Amino acid sequence: MSPNGPSAPAKKPMISLTPGSRIRVYSAGARDEPMQSVGTFRGLVSVGGENSLALELDESDRKEKEEKGRIRLLPLNAIMAIDILHAAKPEEEKRSEPVAAAGYFR
């Protein structure tokens, strides 16, 4: 507390999972152990009415180097936890100015 009264809590930035973020996902796997996938978040995909998280794998936590670059779709209902290792900044919307029709206003 400050001498002038209670201080306002500092605002924390809003958390969002943006394409390009590097993440680690724990999802339902074989038997009792969760499957761990590490890579770059590419977005959400709908397959047959089921939404899935699209993850471009890297080889950081994998023994097989051939996994790098493979896209893994993880159904949302199978995800147990997501660690955001590096958050990408959301791309700003790029809007172009409408072009006036040629010949109308000269």
RASUL-V249471 format. One record per residue. N is the residue number from 1. D_CENTER is the distance of its C-alpha to the mean C-alpha in Angstrom with 1 decimal. Layout:
n:N d_center:D_CENTER
n:N d_center:D_CENTER
//
This chain:
n:1 d_center:37.4
n:2 d_center:38.9
n:3 d_center:42.6
n:4 d_center:41.9
n:5 d_center:40.0
n:6 d_center:36.6
n:7 d_center:33.8
n:8 d_center:30.7
n:9 d_center:27.6
n:10 d_center:25.2
n:11 d_center:22.2
n:12 d_center:18.9
n:13 d_center:15.9
n:14 d_center:13.7
n:15 d_center:10.5
n:16 d_center:7.4
n:17 d_center:3.7
n:18 d_center:4.0
n:19 d_center:4.6
n:20 d_center:6.5
n:21 d_center:5.2
n:22 d_center:7.5
n:23 d_center:7.3
n:24 d_center:10.3
n:25 d_center:10.6
n:26 d_center:14.1
n:27 d_center:15.3
n:28 d_center:18.8
n:29 d_center:20.8
n:30 d_center:24.5
n:31 d_center:27.0
n:32 d_center:26.1
n:33 d_center:23.6
n:34 d_center:19.8
n:35 d_center:18.0
n:36 d_center:15.8
n:37 d_center:13.2
n:38 d_center:11.8
n:39 d_center:10.0
n:40 d_center:7.4
n:41 d_center:4.3
n:42 d_center:6.4
n:43 d_center:6.1
n:44 d_center:8.5
n:45 d_center:12.0
n:46 d_center:15.2
n:47 d_center:18.0
n:48 d_center:21.2
n:49 d_center:20.0
n:50 d_center:17.5
n:51 d_center:13.8
n:52 d_center:11.7
n:53 d_center:8.2
n:54 d_center:8.6
n:55 d_center:8.4
n:56 d_center:10.7
n:57 d_center:12.9
n:58 d_center:14.8
n:59 d_center:18.1
n:60 d_center:17.7
n:61 d_center:18.4
n:62 d_center:20.0
n:63 d_center:23.7
n:64 d_center:23.5
n:65 d_center:22.7
n:66 d_center:22.6
n:67 d_center:19.1
n:68 d_center:17.6
n:69 d_center:16.1
n:70 d_center:16.2
n:71 d_center:13.5
n:72 d_center:13.2
n:73 d_center:12.7
n:74 d_center:12.4
n:75 d_center:14.0
n:76 d_center:12.6
n:77 d_center:16.2
n:78 d_center:16.2
n:79 d_center:13.4
n:80 d_center:15.2
n:81 d_center:12.9
n:82 d_center:9.5
n:83 d_center:10.3
n:84 d_center:8.2
n:85 d_center:10.5
n:86 d_center:9.8
n:87 d_center:7.9
n:88 d_center:8.2
n:89 d_center:10.4
n:90 d_center:9.9
n:91 d_center:12.5
n:92 d_center:15.6
n:93 d_center:17.2
n:94 d_center:20.0
n:95 d_center:23.0
n:96 d_center:26.2
n:97 d_center:29.6
n:98 d_center:31.5
n:99 d_center:34.3
n:100 d_center:37.7
n:101 d_center:39.7
n:102 d_center:42.2
n:103 d_center:45.9
n:104 d_center:45.6
n:105 d_center:45.8
n:106 d_center:47.8
//
